[in-house]
Amino acid sequence: MGSDSSSGGRPVLAVAVAGLIIAGCGASSLAAPARPAPSLRLVAYDDCGELLSGLRKATAAHVGPYGLAGDPVMRPLVSGRVPGDLTAKQQAATPHSDTNVQEPGVDEPDQVKTDGRRIVTVARGRLVVVDAASRRQTGSLDLREGGAWSAGELMLYGDRALVVLRPAITFARGGIVDGPVTARSTPGPRLVLVDLHGAPRVVSSMRLDGSYVDARRTGPTARIVMRSAPNIAFPQRHGGSDADATAANRGAVGKAPLDAWLPRYSVTRGGRTTAEKVPCDQVSHPPSYTGLSLVSVLSVDLSGDMADASPVSVVAGGETVYGSSTGLYVTDHPSGSADRTDIYRFDAGGSGPPRFAASGSVPGTPVNRYALSEYAGNLRVATTSGGTATSPGTSQSAVYVLARRGNRLRQVGEAGGLGRGERLYAVRFAGPVGYVATFRQTDPLYTLDLRDPARPRVTGELKISGYSAYLHPAGDGRLIGVGQQADANGRVKGAQVSLFDVSDPAAPKRLSGYTLPSSWSAVEGDPRAFLYWPATGLTVVPMGGRDGALVLSAGPASVRRLGSVRQPDAAGPVQRPLLVGGTLWTLSPSGLQADDATTLARTAWLPFA
């Protein structure tokens, strides 16, 4: 049974980890600036021979008796309506929610999408289309092609859907490898472009080597970020010493052709399949690198047929993707740099191919994509530096501002010393203002003034217990936080939704909160699961297990429970809520359910076949 709590006593805040970036040149009054990360500048290769020589040398340094130790591609990845996107017919559709994205106008792939007329999702390798008004399934398309694919995600543009399917089986490299093993023996993702006009049909598809990192869409153009490892077949080992095996493996690297590193993909359209790869003149590298992976950005025109992906690559890893209206940022935590994050910016505005623009570094590690934010031409990044699992007391967080200077992202401002002995749990930027929450036992919520990129500064602090994993601006100086309640010792007690008043940056306050004991929310790990409808304050938070979706009203002064939505017992957890007109839809692994948004009475259940 849930409980409401006011701002009296020691209120609890839920906050998510994120990283900021601010343009500026000064330090916060909290602490002296941390040691800046070394400047990072991308270097273009003079020719393909230089590229091959550099890749061989860098890769060989990381070869051991069993091949490429620590191959990053074989590790698991820790990974409002868009103006002008809709046709005239769609613009007249029923008012509806969209995927909860970080930046207005920059769409993110998700498990389910709606344009107000139809709901589109991917379940068990099959694309499903539902008419929102009649609450009936109107289309279905099998995308499996005989393979085993996990639940996919998609993006919509007009009558087109771009579906991303990941292989259902993942592989991890570790232990002794008996026989030749290559990175491309691991199945990569598949992109499918579907025409939704009439019966759904496949327009074209693309298969890629490596691991899918993330994607962003502006207008009809989607940018797909991939990470790939070199395709080198190491000799089978038959006895001998580790030194002999290492020497043989380095010999294999020294003989590997350039194609072993260049990311490959194939495009199928009109019944014909063509094999493609990243051109060597579209590969750049930082001053130092391992050669163990490349991060690539491919472009897909959702109004076209995938004829030209225009790929570009950097010899680096790819971990976190942040997209603005004109740029795409990819972060990397380079091997051997325990407390540094490299950042690569691609100019990605318009429909043309992306272009490498600049690169830079910051100390520490961002928590997720919300740790990065572009504003007025500068990048704000929030990270945590120092501290270990056994000695967390040395950690602290900071917000850095990076300004573009030619092809470099240079640090021009810093607000440091945040949450000493704690780690970032949530960050949210709202134009010239930033909100940062840290947590270990108590949870300070910091407000930051980022108007002057040269002098970012902390303006206020609210100490509370618990943490928030996600912060959502709710207008009129209000923030909604989703996370966990905790006691004075930092032990979590259950999911909590909090309402904060940040209208006075010098004195943030917690107005209200609702707690559901012994529970957790999917929003903590994925903000796309969060739904907030500003017109009414309707707030929907999917819960773990069989708790369904918690339905709340977030008003100007309080958060109160309206009820909950539960699907049939065997349906599985609610993954996403969406609102179409007066109907609240929820998605689970087993189906879509429609409930009246006012009474929360079930009006339809559409199980997946």
C-alpha positions as CSV (number, residue, x, y, z in Angstrom):
1,M,0.0,0.0,0.0
2,G,1.4,3.4,-1.0
3,S,1.8,6.4,1.2
4,D,1.9,10.1,0.6
5,S,4.5,12.3,2.2
6,S,4.9,16.0,2.5
7,S,8.0,18.2,2.6
8,G,8.2,18.0,6.4
9,G,10.9,16.1,8.2
10,R,13.6,14.6,5.9
11,P,12.0,14.1,2.5
12,V,13.2,11.6,0.0
13,L,14.3,12.4,-3.5
14,A,14.7,10.1,-6.4
15,V,17.4,11.0,-8.9
16,A,19.2,9.6,-12.0
17,V,22.8,9.7,-12.9
18,A,23.7,11.9,-15.8
19,G,26.5,14.1,-17.2
20,L,26.4,17.8,-18.0
21,I,28.4,19.9,-20.3
22,I,28.5,23.7,-20.0
23,A,30.3,26.3,-22.0
24,G,32.4,28.5,-19.8
25,C,35.8,29.3,-18.4
26,G,35.4,29.6,-14.6
27,A,35.1,27.3,-11.6
28,S,32.4,26.9,-9.0
29,S,33.0,28.4,-5.6
30,L,32.6,24.9,-4.2
31,A,36.1,23.7,-5.0
32,A,39.1,24.3,-7.1
33,P,38.9,22.9,-10.7
34,A,39.8,19.3,-11.1
35,R,42.8,18.5,-13.3
36,P,41.5,18.9,-16.9
37,A,41.5,15.9,-19.2
38,P,44.1,16.0,-21.9
39,S,43.0,17.7,-25.1
40,L,41.8,15.2,-27.7
41,R,42.0,16.0,-31.4
42,L,40.9,13.7,-34.3
43,V,43.5,13.0,-36.9
44,A,42.7,12.0,-40.5
45,Y,44.8,9.3,-42.2
46,D,46.8,10.4,-45.3
47,D,46.0,7.2,-47.2
48,C,44.7,3.7,-46.7
49,G,48.2,2.2,-46.2
50,E,48.8,4.5,-43.3
51,L,45.4,3.4,-41.8
52,L,46.3,-0.3,-42.1
53,S,49.7,0.2,-40.6
54,G,48.4,2.1,-37.7
55,L,45.6,-0.4,-37.0
56,R,47.9,-3.4,-37.1
57,K,50.4,-1.8,-34.7
58,A,47.7,-0.6,-32.2
59,T,45.9,-4.0,-32.3
60,A,49.0,-6.1,-31.9
61,A,49.8,-4.4,-28.6
62,H,46.6,-5.9,-27.2
63,V,46.9,-9.4,-28.4
64,G,47.5,-12.2,-25.9
65,P,47.8,-16.0,-26.1
66,Y,44.0,-16.4,-26.8
67,G,43.5,-13.6,-29.2
68,L,42.2,-10.1,-28.5
69,A,41.8,-10.0,-24.8
70,G,39.1,-7.6,-23.7
71,D,37.6,-7.2,-27.2
72,P,35.0,-4.5,-26.5
73,V,32.5,-5.7,-29.1
74,M,32.2,-9.0,-27.4
75,R,31.3,-7.4,-24.1
76,P,27.7,-6.6,-23.3
77,L,26.9,-2.9,-23.9
78,V,26.2,-0.9,-20.7
79,S,24.3,0.7,-22.6
80,G,6.9,16.0,-27.5
81,R,5.8,15.6,-31.1
82,V,8.4,16.3,-33.7
83,P,7.5,19.5,-35.6
84,G,7.1,19.0,-39.4
85,D,7.3,15.2,-39.2
86,L,3.7,14.5,-39.8
87,T,1.6,14.6,-43.0
88,A,-1.4,16.9,-43.1
89,K,-3.7,14.0,-42.4
90,Q,-1.6,12.9,-39.4
91,Q,-1.5,16.4,-38.0
92,A,-5.2,16.3,-37.6
93,A,-4.9,13.0,-35.6
94,T,-6.1,12.6,-32.0
95,P,-3.8,14.3,-29.5
96,H,-1.3,11.8,-28.2
97,S,1.8,11.3,-26.2
98,D,5.2,10.7,-27.9
99,T,8.3,8.8,-26.7
100,N,9.7,10.6,-23.7
101,V,12.8,12.0,-25.5
102,Q,15.7,14.1,-24.1
103,E,15.6,16.8,-26.7
104,P,12.5,18.2,-28.4
105,G,12.6,17.5,-32.2
106,V,15.2,14.7,-31.8
107,D,13.4,11.4,-31.8
108,E,14.7,8.3,-30.1
109,P,13.9,4.6,-31.0
110,D,11.5,2.9,-28.7
111,Q,9.5,-0.3,-28.3
112,V,6.2,1.3,-29.3
113,K,5.3,4.4,-31.3
114,T,2.0,6.2,-32.1
115,D,1.0,9.1,-34.4
116,G,-2.4,9.4,-32.9
117,R,-4.1,7.2,-35.5
118,R,-2.2,4.0,-35.2
119,I,0.0,2.3,-32.7
120,V,3.1,0.4,-34.0
121,T,5.2,-2.0,-32.0
122,V,7.5,-5.0,-32.5
123,A,6.9,-8.2,-30.6
124,R,8.6,-11.5,-31.0
125,G,10.2,-10.5,-34.3
126,R,6.8,-9.4,-35.7
127,L,5.7,-5.8,-36.4
128,V,2.2,-5.1,-35.2
129,V,-0.1,-2.2,-36.2
130,V,-3.2,-1.3,-34.1
131,D,-5.9,1.2,-35.1
132,A,-6.2,3.5,-32.0
133,A,-9.8,4.5,-32.6
134,S,-11.3,1.0,-33.1
135,R,-8.8,-0.7,-30.7
136,R,-8.2,-3.4,-33.3
137,Q,-5.1,-4.9,-34.9
138,T,-5.0,-3.8,-38.5
139,G,-1.7,-5.1,-39.7
140,S,1.1,-7.6,-39.0
141,L,4.4,-8.3,-40.6
142,D,6.9,-11.1,-39.8
143,L,10.4,-9.7,-39.7
144,R,12.3,-12.8,-38.5
145,E,13.5,-14.2,-41.8
146,G,14.2,-17.5,-40.1
147,G,16.5,-15.9,-37.5
148,A,16.0,-15.5,-33.8
149,W,15.6,-11.8,-33.0
150,S,15.0,-10.2,-29.7
151,A,12.3,-7.6,-29.1
152,G,13.1,-4.7,-31.4
153,E,12.7,-0.9,-31.3
154,L,11.6,1.5,-34.0
155,M,11.2,5.0,-35.2
156,L,8.3,6.5,-37.2
157,Y,8.2,9.1,-39.9
158,G,4.9,9.5,-41.8
159,D,4.0,6.2,-43.3
160,R,7.4,4.7,-42.7
161,A,8.8,2.7,-39.8
162,L,12.5,1.9,-39.3
163,V,12.8,-1.2,-37.1
164,V,16.0,-2.2,-35.3
165,L,16.2,-5.9,-34.5
166,R,19.0,-7.3,-32.3
167,P,20.0,-11.0,-32.3
168,A,18.3,-13.0,-29.6
169,I,21.5,-14.7,-28.7
170,T,24.5,-12.7,-27.5
171,F,28.1,-14.0,-27.3
172,A,30.8,-13.1,-24.8
173,R,34.4,-13.8,-25.3
174,G,36.3,-15.2,-22.3
175,G,38.4,-18.2,-21.4
176,I,40.3,-20.4,-23.8
177,V,39.3,-20.1,-27.5
178,D,39.7,-23.5,-29.3
179,G,40.0,-22.8,-32.9
180,P,39.7,-19.7,-35.1
181,V,37.4,-17.0,-33.8
182,T,36.5,-13.8,-35.4
183,A,34.4,-10.8,-34.3
184,R,32.1,-11.3,-37.3
185,S,31.1,-14.8,-36.2
186,T,28.9,-12.8,-33.8
187,P,25.5,-12.0,-35.4
188,G,25.0,-8.3,-35.8
189,P,21.7,-6.2,-35.8
190,R,19.3,-5.9,-38.6
191,L,17.5,-2.7,-39.8
192,V,14.2,-3.0,-41.6
193,L,12.5,-0.1,-43.4
194,V,8.7,-0.8,-43.5
195,D,6.0,1.0,-45.5
196,L,2.9,1.3,-43.3
197,H,0.5,2.6,-46.0
198,G,-2.0,-0.2,-46.4
199,A,-0.7,-3.6,-45.5
200,P,2.8,-3.3,-44.0
201,R,5.5,-4.3,-46.4
202,V,9.3,-4.3,-46.3
203,V,10.9,-1.6,-48.5
204,S,14.5,-2.6,-47.7
205,S,16.7,-4.0,-45.0
206,M,20.3,-3.8,-43.8
207,R,22.5,-6.2,-41.9
208,L,25.4,-4.8,-39.9
209,D,28.6,-6.2,-38.3
210,G,29.2,-5.4,-34.7
211,S,27.0,-4.1,-31.9
212,Y,24.2,-1.6,-32.2
213,V,24.8,1.3,-29.7
214,D,21.9,3.7,-30.3
215,A,20.1,5.9,-32.9
216,R,18.6,9.3,-33.3
217,R,16.2,10.8,-35.9
218,T,15.6,14.4,-37.0
219,G,13.1,14.8,-39.9
220,P,13.3,11.8,-42.2
221,T,17.0,11.1,-41.4
222,A,18.0,8.5,-38.8
223,R,21.6,8.2,-37.6
224,I,22.6,4.7,-36.5
225,V,25.6,4.3,-34.2
226,M,27.5,1.0,-34.4
227,R,30.6,-0.5,-32.7
228,S,32.6,-3.1,-34.4
229,A,35.7,-5.2,-33.7
230,P,38.4,-6.4,-36.2
231,N,37.6,-9.6,-38.1
232,I,40.9,-11.5,-37.5
233,A,41.0,-15.3,-37.5
234,F,43.7,-16.3,-35.0
235,P,45.4,-19.7,-35.5
236,Q,44.2,-22.7,-33.5
237,R,46.4,-23.4,-30.6
238,H,48.0,-26.9,-30.2
239,G,50.0,-26.8,-27.0
240,G,53.1,-24.6,-26.7
241,S,53.7,-21.7,-24.4
242,D,51.7,-18.6,-23.9
243,A,54.6,-16.6,-25.4
244,D,54.5,-18.7,-28.6
245,A,50.8,-18.4,-28.9
246,T,50.9,-14.6,-28.4
247,A,53.6,-14.3,-31.1
248,A,51.6,-16.4,-33.5
249,N,48.5,-14.2,-32.8
250,R,50.5,-11.0,-33.4
251,G,51.7,-12.5,-36.6
252,A,48.1,-13.0,-37.7
253,V,47.4,-9.3,-36.9
254,G,50.4,-8.3,-38.9
255,K,49.1,-10.1,-41.9
256,A,45.5,-9.0,-41.6
257,P,44.2,-6.9,-44.5
258,L,42.6,-3.5,-44.1
259,D,39.2,-5.1,-44.7
260,A,39.5,-6.9,-41.3
261,W,39.0,-3.6,-39.5
262,L,36.6,-1.7,-41.9
263,P,33.0,-2.2,-40.7
264,R,30.8,-4.0,-43.2
265,Y,27.1,-4.0,-43.9
266,S,24.8,-5.3,-46.6
267,V,21.7,-3.7,-48.1
268,T,18.8,-5.7,-49.6
269,R,16.3,-3.8,-51.7
270,G,14.2,-4.9,-54.7
271,G,15.3,-8.5,-54.2
272,R,19.0,-7.7,-54.6
273,T,21.6,-7.7,-51.9
274,T,24.8,-5.5,-52.1
275,A,27.8,-5.8,-49.8
276,E,29.2,-2.5,-48.5
277,K,31.9,-1.3,-46.1
278,V,33.1,2.0,-44.6
279,P,35.5,3.6,-47.1
280,C,39.0,4.0,-45.6
281,D,39.0,7.7,-46.4
282,Q,36.0,8.0,-43.9
283,V,38.0,6.7,-40.9
284,S,39.7,9.0,-38.4
285,H,41.6,8.3,-35.2
286,P,42.5,10.1,-31.9
287,P,46.2,10.5,-31.1
288,S,46.3,7.2,-29.2
289,Y,44.0,4.2,-29.7
290,T,43.9,0.4,-29.3
291,G,42.6,-0.7,-32.7
292,L,40.2,-3.1,-30.9
293,S,37.1,-1.3,-32.1
294,L,35.6,1.3,-34.4
295,V,32.5,3.4,-33.8
296,S,30.6,4.2,-37.0
297,V,27.6,6.4,-37.8
298,L,25.4,5.3,-40.7
299,S,22.5,7.4,-42.1
300,V,19.1,6.1,-43.2
301,D,16.5,8.2,-45.1
302,L,13.1,6.9,-43.9
303,S,11.5,8.4,-47.0
304,G,13.9,6.5,-49.3
305,D,15.2,2.9,-49.6
306,M,18.6,2.7,-47.7
307,A,20.4,3.2,-51.0
308,D,23.2,5.3,-49.5
309,A,24.1,4.9,-45.8
310,S,27.1,7.4,-46.0
311,P,29.0,5.8,-43.1
312,V,31.9,7.5,-41.2
313,S,34.0,5.9,-38.5
314,V,36.4,6.7,-35.7
315,V,39.0,4.2,-34.2
316,A,37.4,4.2,-30.8
317,G,34.7,2.6,-28.7
318,G,31.1,3.8,-28.5
319,E,29.2,3.9,-25.2
320,T,26.8,6.8,-24.9
321,V,24.9,8.6,-27.6
322,Y,23.5,12.1,-27.3
323,G,21.8,13.9,-30.1
324,S,20.9,17.6,-30.5
325,S,19.1,19.2,-33.4
326,T,22.4,19.7,-35.3
327,G,24.9,17.3,-33.8
328,L,25.5,13.8,-32.6
329,Y,27.8,13.1,-29.7
330,V,29.3,9.7,-28.9
331,T,31.4,9.0,-25.8
332,D,34.1,6.5,-25.2
333,H,35.8,5.4,-22.0
334,P,39.2,4.5,-23.5
335,S,41.2,1.5,-22.4
336,G,43.9,2.4,-20.0
337,S,42.2,5.6,-19.0
338,A,40.5,4.7,-15.8
339,D,38.9,8.1,-15.2
340,R,38.5,9.9,-18.5
341,T,35.8,10.2,-21.1
342,D,36.5,11.0,-24.7
343,I,33.7,12.8,-26.7
344,Y,33.3,12.8,-30.5
345,R,31.0,15.3,-32.2
346,F,29.5,14.7,-35.6
347,D,27.7,17.4,-37.5
348,A,24.4,15.7,-38.3
349,G,21.9,18.5,-39.1
350,G,19.8,18.1,-42.3
351,S,19.6,15.1,-44.5
352,G,23.2,14.9,-45.7
353,P,25.9,12.5,-44.5
354,P,27.4,13.2,-41.0
355,R,30.7,14.8,-40.8
356,F,33.4,14.6,-38.0
357,A,33.4,18.0,-36.4
358,A,35.4,18.0,-33.2
359,S,36.6,15.9,-30.2
360,G,37.5,16.4,-26.6
361,S,37.8,14.9,-23.2
362,V,36.6,15.4,-19.7
363,P,37.6,13.8,-16.4
364,G,35.3,11.1,-14.9
365,T,32.4,9.1,-16.3
366,P,28.9,10.2,-17.2
367,V,26.0,8.1,-16.0
368,N,23.9,8.1,-19.2
369,R,22.9,10.3,-22.1
370,Y,21.2,12.9,-19.9
371,A,24.7,13.7,-18.6
372,L,25.3,15.6,-21.9
373,S,23.4,18.6,-23.2
374,E,24.1,21.1,-25.9
375,Y,23.0,24.7,-25.4
376,A,23.9,27.9,-27.2
377,G,26.7,26.1,-29.1
378,N,28.3,24.6,-26.0
379,L,28.3,21.1,-24.6
380,R,27.6,20.6,-20.9
381,V,28.8,17.3,-19.4
382,A,28.3,16.0,-15.9
383,T,30.6,13.3,-14.6
384,T,31.8,11.5,-11.4
385,S,35.5,11.2,-10.9
386,G,37.5,9.1,-8.4
387,G,36.3,6.6,-5.8
388,T,36.1,2.8,-6.1
389,A,33.7,0.2,-4.8
390,T,35.8,-0.3,-1.7
391,S,36.8,3.3,-1.3
392,P,33.9,5.5,-2.5
393,G,34.8,8.4,-0.2
394,T,37.2,10.0,-2.7
395,S,34.6,10.5,-5.4
396,Q,33.2,13.8,-6.5
397,S,31.2,15.1,-9.4
398,A,31.4,18.1,-11.6
399,V,29.7,19.8,-14.6
400,Y,32.1,20.8,-17.4
401,V,31.4,23.2,-20.3
402,L,33.0,22.5,-23.6
403,A,33.2,25.0,-26.4
404,R,34.1,24.1,-30.0
405,R,37.4,25.6,-31.1
406,G,38.1,24.4,-34.6
407,N,38.1,20.6,-34.5
408,R,38.5,20.5,-30.7
409,L,36.1,20.6,-27.8
410,R,37.9,22.6,-25.2
411,Q,36.9,22.9,-21.6
412,V,36.0,26.5,-20.8
413,G,34.1,26.2,-17.6
414,E,33.6,24.0,-14.6
415,A,31.4,23.7,-11.5
416,G,33.1,21.1,-9.4
417,G,33.1,19.6,-5.9
418,L,29.6,18.2,-6.1
419,G,28.6,15.4,-3.8
420,R,32.0,14.5,-2.2
421,G,32.0,10.8,-1.4
422,E,28.9,10.3,-3.6
423,R,28.1,9.6,-7.2
424,L,25.8,11.2,-9.7
425,Y,22.3,9.6,-9.8
426,A,20.5,12.1,-12.0
427,V,21.1,15.1,-14.2
428,R,18.7,17.3,-16.1
429,F,19.3,20.4,-18.1
430,A,16.6,22.9,-19.0
431,G,18.1,25.6,-21.2
432,P,20.4,27.8,-19.0
433,V,19.6,25.9,-15.8
434,G,20.9,22.5,-14.6
435,Y,19.8,20.1,-11.9
436,V,22.2,17.5,-10.5
437,A,21.5,14.9,-7.8
438,T,24.1,12.7,-6.1
439,F,23.6,9.9,-3.6
440,R,25.3,7.6,-1.1
441,Q,23.3,8.0,2.1
442,T,21.8,11.4,1.7
443,D,20.9,12.9,-1.6
444,P,21.8,16.6,-2.3
445,L,19.8,18.1,-5.2
446,Y,21.9,20.9,-6.7
447,T,20.6,23.7,-8.9
448,L,23.1,25.3,-11.3
449,D,23.1,28.6,-13.2
450,L,24.6,27.9,-16.6
451,R,23.9,31.2,-18.3
452,D,27.5,32.3,-18.4
453,P,29.5,29.5,-19.9
454,A,32.7,30.9,-18.4
455,R,31.2,30.9,-14.9
456,P,28.9,28.0,-14.3
457,R,27.9,28.0,-10.6
458,V,25.9,26.2,-8.0
459,T,23.0,28.4,-6.8
460,G,21.2,26.1,-4.4
461,E,21.2,22.7,-2.6
462,L,18.5,20.5,-1.0
463,K,19.6,17.7,1.2
464,I,17.2,14.7,1.4
465,S,17.4,11.0,1.8
466,G,16.9,8.5,-1.0
467,Y,17.7,9.1,-4.7
468,S,16.0,9.9,-8.0
469,A,17.1,8.0,-11.1
470,Y,15.2,10.4,-13.4
471,L,14.3,14.1,-13.3
472,H,11.5,15.5,-15.5
473,P,10.8,19.3,-16.0
474,A,7.0,19.8,-15.3
475,G,6.7,23.6,-16.0
476,D,6.1,26.5,-13.7
477,G,9.3,25.8,-11.8
478,R,8.5,22.2,-11.0
479,L,10.5,19.0,-11.3
480,I,9.3,15.4,-11.0
481,G,11.8,12.9,-9.7
482,V,11.5,9.1,-10.0
483,G,13.7,6.9,-7.9
484,Q,13.8,5.2,-4.5
485,Q,13.0,6.1,-1.0
486,A,15.8,5.3,1.5
487,D,16.5,5.4,5.2
488,A,19.2,7.4,6.9
489,N,21.8,4.7,6.2
490,G,21.0,4.7,2.5
491,R,19.0,1.5,2.4
492,V,16.3,1.7,-0.3
493,K,12.8,1.2,0.8
494,G,10.7,1.4,-2.3
495,A,9.8,3.3,-5.5
496,Q,9.1,7.0,-5.0
497,V,7.8,9.8,-7.2
498,S,8.6,13.3,-5.9
499,L,7.6,16.8,-6.8
500,F,10.1,19.6,-6.4
501,D,9.7,23.4,-6.5
502,V,12.8,24.9,-8.2
503,S,11.3,28.2,-9.0
504,D,13.8,29.8,-6.7
505,P,17.2,28.4,-7.7
506,A,18.7,29.4,-4.4
507,A,16.1,27.5,-2.3
508,P,14.9,24.3,-4.0
509,K,12.1,22.5,-2.0
510,R,10.4,19.2,-2.1
511,L,6.6,19.7,-2.1
512,S,5.2,16.2,-2.1
513,G,5.9,12.6,-2.8
514,Y,4.3,9.2,-3.2
515,T,6.0,6.0,-2.2
516,L,5.2,2.4,-3.1
517,P,7.1,0.2,-0.6
518,S,9.2,-2.7,-1.7
519,S,9.0,-1.9,-5.4
520,W,11.0,-0.4,-8.2
521,S,10.2,1.4,-11.5
522,A,11.4,0.7,-15.0
523,V,11.9,4.5,-15.3
524,E,15.0,4.2,-13.1
525,G,16.9,2.4,-15.9
526,D,15.1,3.8,-19.0
527,P,13.4,7.3,-19.0
528,R,11.5,6.4,-22.1
529,A,9.2,4.4,-19.9
530,F,8.0,7.6,-18.2
531,L,4.8,9.4,-19.3
532,Y,3.8,12.9,-18.3
533,W,0.9,14.7,-19.9
534,P,1.2,18.5,-19.1
535,A,-2.4,19.4,-19.9
536,T,-3.8,17.4,-17.0
537,G,-0.7,16.4,-15.0
538,L,-1.4,12.8,-15.7
539,T,1.8,10.9,-14.8
540,V,2.3,7.1,-15.5
541,V,5.2,5.2,-14.0
542,P,5.6,1.5,-15.0
543,M,6.5,-0.7,-12.0
544,G,8.5,-3.9,-11.8
545,G,7.0,-7.4,-11.5
546,R,3.3,-7.5,-11.2
547,D,2.7,-4.0,-9.9
548,G,1.6,-2.8,-13.3
549,A,1.7,0.9,-14.0
550,L,1.2,3.5,-11.3
551,V,-1.1,6.3,-12.3
552,L,-0.6,9.7,-10.6
553,S,-1.7,13.3,-10.8
554,A,1.2,15.8,-10.6
555,G,-0.3,19.1,-9.7
556,P,1.3,22.5,-8.9
557,A,1.7,21.5,-5.2
558,S,1.4,17.8,-4.8
559,V,1.6,14.3,-6.3
560,R,-1.3,12.0,-5.6
561,R,-2.3,8.5,-6.6
562,L,-5.2,8.0,-9.0
563,G,-4.9,4.3,-9.3
564,S,-3.0,1.6,-11.2
565,V,-3.3,-0.3,-14.5
566,R,-2.6,-4.0,-14.5
567,Q,-2.6,-6.3,-17.5
568,P,-3.7,-10.0,-17.3
569,D,-1.7,-12.0,-14.8
570,A,0.5,-13.8,-17.4
571,A,1.2,-10.7,-19.5
572,G,4.5,-9.7,-17.8
573,P,5.5,-6.3,-16.6
574,V,4.3,-3.1,-18.2
575,Q,7.1,-1.7,-20.3
576,R,5.6,1.5,-21.8
577,P,2.5,3.7,-21.3
578,L,1.1,6.0,-24.0
579,L,-1.9,8.3,-24.2
580,V,-4.1,8.6,-27.3
581,G,-7.1,10.9,-26.8
582,G,-8.9,9.7,-23.7
583,T,-7.3,6.2,-23.8
584,L,-4.3,5.1,-21.7
585,W,-2.5,2.3,-23.6
586,T,0.1,0.0,-21.9
587,L,2.6,-2.3,-23.6
588,S,3.9,-5.6,-22.1
589,P,5.8,-8.5,-23.7
590,S,2.4,-10.2,-24.2
591,G,0.2,-7.5,-25.6
592,L,-1.3,-4.0,-25.7
593,Q,-4.1,-3.0,-23.3
594,A,-6.4,0.0,-23.5
595,D,-7.9,1.7,-20.4
596,D,-10.1,4.7,-20.0
597,A,-7.7,7.5,-18.9
598,T,-10.2,8.9,-16.4
599,T,-11.7,5.8,-14.8
600,L,-8.8,3.4,-15.5
601,A,-11.4,0.8,-16.6
602,R,-10.1,-1.7,-19.2
603,T,-11.6,-1.2,-22.6
604,A,-9.5,-3.6,-24.8
605,W,-6.9,-6.3,-24.5
606,L,-4.9,-7.2,-27.7
607,P,-2.6,-10.2,-27.0
608,F,0.3,-10.8,-29.4
609,A,0.1,-14.0,-31.3
